[in-house]
Amino acid sequence: MAFTETATDFINDDTPGYVLATVGGVEVGALFDNDAQALGIGFSGMEARKPSIMCASADVSTAVHGTTVVIDGDNYTVGNVYPDGQGMTTLELKTA
């Protein structure tokens, strides 16, 4: 049996973390993650924020390292692009 879901079945305003992001001047629906992540450095460890968004690959097909991303008025640039081969892409972001 084939899957019939599309990205909009997973990325919509009912999904926790949903935002409208502007990626390279184009507004796209995305799932924003900006949780602290343990770095495992030092005796007590350290944490850092590593923001990312997950989008439909078709919506961010032109995104490359350095592409501007705006989320809720905050400016980022794309650090890495990770397509999953199944129609979704995660963009790791850097604070601009």
PyMOL commands that set and color helices and strands:
alter all, ss='L'
color gray80, all
select helices_A, chain A and resi 7-10+57-60
alter helices_A, ss='H'
color red, helices_A
select strands_A, chain A and resi 18-23+26-33+36-38+47-49+52-56+68-71+74-83+88-95
alter strands_A, ss='S'
color yellow, strands_A
deselect
rebuild
show_as cartoon
